[in-house]
Amino acid sequence: MSKDSKTINSAQMTACEIEEVADWLIDGARSAPQPVQVLAQLSERLVACGIPLWRVAVFVRTLHPQVMGRRFIWRPGTGVEVSEAPFELLESADFLENPIAHVYATGQALRRKLADPDCAVDFPVLSELRAEGITDYLALPLVFTDGAIHAVTCTTRQAGGFTDAQIAGIEAIITPLARVAEIRALRRMASTLLDTYVGHDAGERILAGHIRRGDIEEIHAAIWLSDMRGFTALADSLPPSVLIDLLNRYFDCQVPVILEHGAEVLKFMGDGLLAIFTIAGDETEVCERALAAARRAQANVATLSDAAMPGLRFGLALHVGEVLYGNIGSGNRLDFTCIGPAVNCAARIEKLTSQLGRAILASGEFARNCAGEFTPLGGFRLAGFSAPQLVFGLEDSAQRQ
């Protein structure tokens, strides 16, 4: 067989193998359930096809309140590295002077054959890549069905750079890769949005199909209901932008702490916050966890008050009981929340924080799980409850509210 015939047969074999890779993507890359696995298996399959990849990176923008996009980088023998990019990156020189910014802006591929002495080195990163022994750099747009442009880059250390057949092989899998990337991105986006707006557990339940009105579950939980003191007066005295910034910083004092202690934030009600700590086993352990979160939040609010808003105060009620957790609403406008007498009780106790000059109050059901932490403050008649309810305050806390 002549040398030319061997070259033709090799090219045909590579094209056949590339078609198999494309078919794998078209079928949904089902052997790779996670995005990192998709990139790892794809890169390894391309290398097996004879494409000498040194580094493959995929850049996908996302819909997230704090994250502009995610970057996945594969290198042979090291797996896939994932990082997140903040929105500030879009204005940085590192991004604006990068080939990825060019791909995003133009929707066009960009190739720099660094092995060629006369190759244009018109982006700072190209000099760094050439110094690392990279001989070829290819950046391609990943175009989603809505027209949004994302990107993928491929590099090699092969002498002379990629061959024309190898470039064609990479280009052949870009469209099916874009479809897989879009499906995975949409799935993640749905999860992120639900996590952002209804909470992680509620979001998982919704994605699992719990979307019918009246789809309710009764759960045992520790209930957190907090409120900012004097919010109405602040709303009348502060410019809207300042008020919103204060509210966001105020919730920052609580939400991360609540999540760190294993609870679910269900609802913001103006300056109010409703969260639950689901109790599946040891009630005392859960209540102690909720109290630890409450103390942290109280300290955070005090720090914010000292730094930005003198006199800022909050009231928090902690209670334990059965709640109805699920979809409530009208027609196709539903709210995933919790209701029930236990939630009402927590709301009524929270209203007492100002009257009693206490930041944190608890019901008898909650206090009995935290031995030595609370002291009884007396029985109080709460709206909607026929019998007086015993209310407790922390032993070491009697701050004026």
LUMKEGU-597190 format. One line per field, with one value per residue (C-alpha): residue number from 1; residue in one letter; x, y, z. Coordinates in steps of 0.1 Angstrom, whole numbers, m for minus. Layout:
nr = (NUM | ...)
rest = (a | ...)
px = (X | ...)
py = (Y | ...)
pz = (Z | ...)
***
This chain:
nr = (1 | 2 | 3 | 4 | 5 | 6 | 7 | 8 | 9 | 10 | 11 | 12 | 13 | 14 | 15 | 16 | 17 | 18 | 19 | 20 | 21 | 22 | 23 | 24 | 25 | 26 | 27 | 28 | 29 | 30 | 31 | 32 | 33 | 34 | 35 | 36 | 37 | 38 | 39 | 40 | 41 | 42 | 43 | 44 | 45 | 46 | 47 | 48 | 49 | 50 | 51 | 52 | 53 | 54 | 55 | 56 | 57 | 58 | 59 | 60 | 61 | 62 | 63 | 64 | 65 | 66 | 67 | 68 | 69 | 70 | 71 | 72 | 73 | 74 | 75 | 76 | 77 | 78 | 79 | 80 | 81 | 82 | 83 | 84 | 85 | 86 | 87 | 88 | 89 | 90 | 91 | 92 | 93 | 94 | 95 | 96 | 97 | 98 | 99 | 100 | 101 | 102 | 103 | 104 | 105 | 106 | 107 | 108 | 109 | 110 | 111 | 112 | 113 | 114 | 115 | 116 | 117 | 118 | 119 | 120 | 121 | 122 | 123 | 124 | 125 | 126 | 127 | 128 | 129 | 130 | 131 | 132 | 133 | 134 | 135 | 136 | 137 | 138 | 139 | 140 | 141 | 142 | 143 | 144 | 145 | 146 | 147 | 148 | 149 | 150 | 151 | 152 | 153 | 154 | 155 | 156 | 157 | 158 | 159 | 160 | 161 | 162 | 163 | 164 | 165 | 166 | 167 | 168 | 169 | 170 | 171 | 172 | 173 | 174 | 175 | 176 | 177 | 178 | 179 | 180 | 181 | 182 | 183 | 184 | 185 | 186 | 187 | 188 | 189 | 190 | 191 | 192 | 193 | 194 | 195 | 196 | 197 | 198 | 199 | 200 | 201 | 202 | 203 | 204 | 205 | 206 | 207 | 208 | 209 | 210 | 211 | 212 | 213 | 214 | 215 | 216 | 217 | 218 | 219 | 220 | 221 | 222 | 223 | 224 | 225 | 226 | 227 | 228 | 229 | 230 | 231 | 232 | 233 | 234 | 235 | 236 | 237 | 238 | 239 | 240 | 241 | 242 | 243 | 244 | 245 | 246 | 247 | 248 | 249 | 250 | 251 | 252 | 253 | 254 | 255 | 256 | 257 | 258 | 259 | 260 | 261 | 262 | 263 | 264 | 265 | 266 | 267 | 268 | 269 | 270 | 271 | 272 | 273 | 274 | 275 | 276 | 277 | 278 | 279 | 280 | 281 | 282 | 283 | 284 | 285 | 286 | 287 | 288 | 289 | 290 | 291 | 292 | 293 | 294 | 295 | 296 | 297 | 298 | 299 | 300 | 301 | 302 | 303 | 304 | 305 | 306 | 307 | 308 | 309 | 310 | 311 | 312 | 313 | 314 | 315 | 316 | 317 | 318 | 319 | 320 | 321 | 322 | 323 | 324 | 325 | 326 | 327 | 328 | 329 | 330 | 331 | 332 | 333 | 334 | 335 | 336 | 337 | 338 | 339 | 340 | 341 | 342 | 343 | 344 | 345 | 346 | 347 | 348 | 349 | 350 | 351 | 352 | 353 | 354 | 355 | 356 | 357 | 358 | 359 | 360 | 361 | 362 | 363 | 364 | 365 | 366 | 367 | 368 | 369 | 370 | 371 | 372 | 373 | 374 | 375 | 376 | 377 | 378 | 379 | 380 | 381 | 382 | 383 | 384 | 385 | 386 | 387 | 388 | 389 | 390 | 391 | 392 | 393 | 394 | 395 | 396 | 397 | 398 | 399 | 400 | 401)
rest = (m | s | k | d | s | k | t | i | n | s | a | q | m | t | a | c | e | i | e | e | v | a | d | w | l | i | d | g | a | r | s | a | p | q | p | v | q | v | l | a | q | l | s | e | r | l | v | a | c | g | i | p | l | w | r | v | a | v | f | v | r | t | l | h | p | q | v | m | g | r | r | f | i | w | r | p | g | t | g | v | e | v | s | e | a | p | f | e | l | l | e | s | a | d | f | l | e | n | p | i | a | h | v | y | a | t | g | q | a | l | r | r | k | l | a | d | p | d | c | a | v | d | f | p | v | l | s | e | l | r | a | e | g | i | t | d | y | l | a | l | p | l | v | f | t | d | g | a | i | h | a | v | t | c | t | t | r | q | a | g | g | f | t | d | a | q | i | a | g | i | e | a | i | i | t | p | l | a | r | v | a | e | i | r | a | l | r | r | m | a | s | t | l | l | d | t | y | v | g | h | d | a | g | e | r | i | l | a | g | h | i | r | r | g | d | i | e | e | i | h | a | a | i | w | l | s | d | m | r | g | f | t | a | l | a | d | s | l | p | p | s | v | l | i | d | l | l | n | r | y | f | d | c | q | v | p | v | i | l | e | h | g | a | e | v | l | k | f | m | g | d | g | l | l | a | i | f | t | i | a | g | d | e | t | e | v | c | e | r | a | l | a | a | a | r | r | a | q | a | n | v | a | t | l | s | d | a | a | m | p | g | l | r | f | g | l | a | l | h | v | g | e | v | l | y | g | n | i | g | s | g | n | r | l | d | f | t | c | i | g | p | a | v | n | c | a | a | r | i | e | k | l | t | s | q | l | g | r | a | i | l | a | s | g | e | f | a | r | n | c | a | g | e | f | t | p | l | g | g | f | r | l | a | g | f | s | a | p | q | l | v | f | g | l | e | d | s | a | q | r | q)
px = (0 | 14 | 20 | m8 | m32 | m23 | m29 | m63 | m73 | m61 | m82 | m112 | m108 | m106 | m137 | m156 | m145 | m154 | m188 | m192 | m183 | m208 | m235 | m226 | m233 | m265 | m277 | m273 | m239 | m259 | m228 | m218 | m245 | m225 | m210 | m175 | m179 | m192 | m161 | m137 | m153 | m155 | m119 | m107 | m128 | m113 | m77 | m86 | m96 | m61 | m66 | m36 | m54 | m34 | m61 | m99 | m119 | m156 | m170 | m208 | m226 | m253 | m283 | m273 | m275 | m237 | m221 | m217 | m205 | m187 | m154 | m146 | m109 | m97 | m61 | m48 | m43 | m56 | m94 | m116 | m112 | m144 | m144 | m170 | m166 | m182 | m199 | m170 | m149 | m167 | m151 | m116 | m86 | m81 | m114 | m115 | m80 | m88 | m98 | m130 | m142 | m136 | m157 | m185 | m186 | m183 | m197 | m167 | m140 | m105 | m73 | m37 | m12 | 15 | 40 | 43 | 69 | 47 | 16 | m2 | 2 | m25 | m38 | m16 | m26 | m11 | 24 | 19 | 6 | 35 | 60 | 43 | 50 | 15 | 17 | m19 | m49 | m85 | m114 | m149 | m184 | m210 | m242 | m274 | m308 | m317 | m287 | m267 | m230 | m207 | m172 | m148 | m111 | m87 | m49 | m21 | 16 | 19 | 48 | 34 | 0 | m33 | m36 | m65 | m81 | m78 | m94 | m122 | m127 | m130 | m154 | m176 | m185 | m191 | m228 | m238 | m217 | m236 | m269 | m257 | m242 | m275 | m296 | m273 | m271 | m309 | m312 | m287 | m304 | m338 | m322 | m304 | m334 | m356 | m329 | m326 | m363 | m379 | m350 | m330 | m353 | m385 | m367 | m358 | m394 | m407 | m382 | m393 | m429 | m445 | m462 | m499 | m519 | m527 | m497 | m489 | m468 | m470 | m436 | m422 | m399 | m383 | m397 | m377 | m397 | m378 | m386 | m368 | m379 | m390 | m390 | m420 | m403 | m371 | m391 | m405 | m372 | m347 | m343 | m355 | m320 | m306 | m335 | m331 | m293 | m300 | m326 | m301 | m274 | m298 | m308 | m271 | m268 | m293 | m296 | m260 | m261 | m295 | m283 | m250 | m270 | m291 | m323 | m345 | m353 | m389 | m400 | m391 | m421 | m409 | m384 | m397 | m381 | m396 | m373 | m377 | m353 | m368 | m368 | m364 | m347 | m333 | m355 | m330 | m301 | m321 | m333 | m297 | m286 | m314 | m305 | m268 | m279 | m301 | m272 | m249 | m276 | m282 | m244 | m243 | m273 | m256 | m224 | m244 | m261 | m228 | m213 | m241 | m274 | m273 | m304 | m311 | m328 | m345 | m369 | m368 | m392 | m383 | m410 | m414 | m444 | m462 | m464 | m481 | m453 | m462 | m481 | m507 | m522 | m546 | m547 | m512 | m498 | m486 | m463 | m442 | m444 | m455 | m486 | m504 | m510 | m473 | m463 | m491 | m478 | m442 | m456 | m475 | m444 | m422 | m446 | m438 | m401 | m405 | m430 | m406 | m374 | m359 | m342 | m349 | m380 | m390 | m420 | m421 | m419 | m386 | m371 | m375 | m350 | m323 | m317 | m302 | m305 | m339 | m359 | m397 | m411 | m447 | m479 | m493 | m525 | m517 | m543 | m559 | m550 | m576 | m551 | m522 | m489 | m457 | m429 | m392 | m363 | m325 | m309 | m281 | m301 | m324 | m314 | m339 | m358)
py = (0 | 34 | 62 | 83 | 53 | 50 | 87 | 85 | 54 | 71 | 102 | 80 | 61 | 94 | 107 | 76 | 77 | 115 | 106 | 81 | 109 | 132 | 104 | 100 | 137 | 137 | 108 | 131 | 119 | 96 | 79 | 112 | 124 | 154 | 183 | 175 | 139 | 151 | 172 | 145 | 117 | 139 | 150 | 114 | 102 | 129 | 120 | 83 | 96 | 109 | 145 | 154 | 177 | 193 | 214 | 218 | 245 | 252 | 285 | 287 | 317 | 311 | 328 | 332 | 363 | 362 | 341 | 352 | 319 | 287 | 274 | 237 | 229 | 194 | 183 | 148 | 128 | 156 | 154 | 185 | 216 | 238 | 275 | 302 | 337 | 367 | 395 | 418 | 397 | 411 | 445 | 432 | 434 | 396 | 391 | 420 | 411 | 374 | 355 | 344 | 380 | 381 | 350 | 363 | 396 | 383 | 348 | 338 | 312 | 323 | 302 | 311 | 286 | 294 | 270 | 295 | 322 | 347 | 339 | 370 | 370 | 396 | 385 | 384 | 348 | 336 | 346 | 326 | 296 | 297 | 298 | 267 | 248 | 252 | 251 | 257 | 275 | 272 | 291 | 283 | 296 | 273 | 288 | 278 | 277 | 311 | 327 | 330 | 325 | 305 | 292 | 263 | 264 | 236 | 236 | 211 | 207 | 186 | 197 | 221 | 224 | 207 | 192 | 203 | 169 | 174 | 209 | 194 | 167 | 193 | 215 | 184 | 179 | 216 | 217 | 185 | 197 | 229 | 210 | 189 | 220 | 238 | 210 | 206 | 244 | 248 | 220 | 237 | 270 | 257 | 242 | 275 | 297 | 275 | 273 | 311 | 319 | 291 | 274 | 242 | 216 | 232 | 235 | 198 | 189 | 211 | 196 | 162 | 169 | 183 | 212 | 206 | 229 | 212 | 189 | 192 | 173 | 175 | 178 | 183 | 214 | 241 | 274 | 306 | 338 | 371 | 408 | 441 | 465 | 500 | 491 | 513 | 544 | 535 | 531 | 566 | 582 | 566 | 569 | 537 | 527 | 531 | 511 | 482 | 481 | 481 | 453 | 432 | 437 | 429 | 396 | 388 | 388 | 359 | 339 | 325 | 315 | 298 | 278 | 269 | 254 | 232 | 251 | 262 | 298 | 297 | 333 | 370 | 391 | 427 | 428 | 395 | 361 | 326 | 295 | 259 | 234 | 200 | 175 | 140 | 125 | 142 | 172 | 186 | 186 | 205 | 231 | 236 | 241 | 267 | 285 | 286 | 302 | 327 | 338 | 342 | 362 | 385 | 392 | 399 | 424 | 441 | 445 | 459 | 483 | 496 | 499 | 512 | 518 | 528 | 516 | 488 | 460 | 427 | 403 | 365 | 338 | 302 | 275 | 237 | 221 | 205 | 225 | 219 | 222 | 225 | 242 | 268 | 294 | 299 | 283 | 284 | 309 | 289 | 295 | 267 | 276 | 263 | 271 | 260 | 269 | 264 | 291 | 314 | 309 | 318 | 350 | 360 | 354 | 374 | 404 | 402 | 408 | 446 | 446 | 425 | 442 | 409 | 401 | 363 | 346 | 310 | 289 | 263 | 236 | 250 | 261 | 226 | 213 | 239 | 232 | 261 | 285 | 301 | 316 | 319 | 353 | 345 | 334 | 356 | 356 | 353 | 363 | 331 | 310 | 303 | 295 | 317 | 306 | 304 | 325 | 322 | 346 | 338 | 338 | 360 | 384 | 412 | 438 | 466 | 463)
pz = (0 | m10 | 16 | 0 | 4 | 40 | 46 | 29 | 49 | 81 | 73 | 65 | 98 | 117 | 100 | 108 | 145 | 146 | 133 | 162 | 187 | 171 | 173 | 210 | 215 | 194 | 216 | 246 | 259 | 282 | 296 | 311 | 335 | 348 | 327 | 338 | 326 | 292 | 287 | 300 | 278 | 248 | 250 | 255 | 226 | 204 | 214 | 206 | 171 | 166 | 176 | 199 | 223 | 251 | 266 | 260 | 277 | 275 | 287 | 293 | 305 | 331 | 348 | 384 | 407 | 415 | 387 | 351 | 338 | 344 | 329 | 324 | 316 | 306 | 304 | 297 | 329 | 352 | 347 | 345 | 365 | 371 | 380 | 382 | 369 | 386 | 366 | 373 | 350 | 320 | 326 | 334 | 310 | 314 | 297 | 273 | 259 | 256 | 224 | 243 | 243 | 206 | 200 | 222 | 204 | 168 | 169 | 147 | 152 | 158 | 151 | 158 | 145 | 171 | 155 | 126 | 132 | 114 | 134 | 149 | 186 | 191 | 225 | 257 | 265 | 232 | 242 | 274 | 255 | 231 | 260 | 273 | 241 | 226 | 188 | 178 | 194 | 182 | 197 | 184 | 192 | 208 | 195 | 215 | 198 | 213 | 196 | 228 | 221 | 244 | 235 | 234 | 229 | 219 | 220 | 210 | 214 | 182 | 160 | 134 | 151 | 141 | 107 | 84 | 91 | 128 | 126 | 106 | 132 | 160 | 140 | 132 | 169 | 177 | 168 | 186 | 216 | 216 | 218 | 248 | 265 | 261 | 275 | 305 | 310 | 309 | 334 | 357 | 351 | 362 | 393 | 401 | 396 | 418 | 444 | 443 | 445 | 464 | 482 | 476 | 490 | 476 | 442 | 442 | 450 | 422 | 397 | 409 | 398 | 429 | 411 | 415 | 437 | 470 | 467 | 504 | 529 | 567 | 582 | 617 | 619 | 639 | 626 | 623 | 618 | 619 | 613 | 612 | 639 | 627 | 590 | 582 | 597 | 577 | 545 | 550 | 557 | 534 | 496 | 478 | 467 | 502 | 517 | 493 | 500 | 537 | 533 | 513 | 538 | 566 | 550 | 544 | 582 | 584 | 552 | 549 | 586 | 582 | 552 | 569 | 598 | 575 | 572 | 542 | 536 | 523 | 520 | 523 | 534 | 530 | 559 | 573 | 568 | 572 | 574 | 586 | 600 | 591 | 620 | 608 | 639 | 669 | 677 | 703 | 679 | 653 | 679 | 692 | 656 | 650 | 682 | 672 | 639 | 657 | 679 | 649 | 631 | 661 | 663 | 625 | 628 | 657 | 636 | 607 | 630 | 644 | 609 | 588 | 605 | 642 | 660 | 635 | 654 | 646 | 663 | 660 | 671 | 673 | 676 | 669 | 654 | 625 | 592 | 559 | 533 | 496 | 468 | 478 | 455 | 426 | 391 | 376 | 401 | 431 | 461 | 476 | 513 | 547 | 567 | 598 | 634 | 642 | 617 | 630 | 666 | 656 | 639 | 670 | 693 | 670 | 675 | 712 | 707 | 706 | 735 | 757 | 747 | 734 | 701 | 704 | 718 | 718 | 725 | 753 | 726 | 713 | 747 | 763 | 737 | 747 | 784 | 803 | 774 | 781 | 809 | 811 | 806 | 813 | 796 | 768 | 749 | 712 | 685 | 672 | 702 | 730 | 757 | 769 | 754 | 776 | 760 | 768 | 764 | 763 | 798 | 786 | 764 | 773 | 747 | 743 | 710)
***
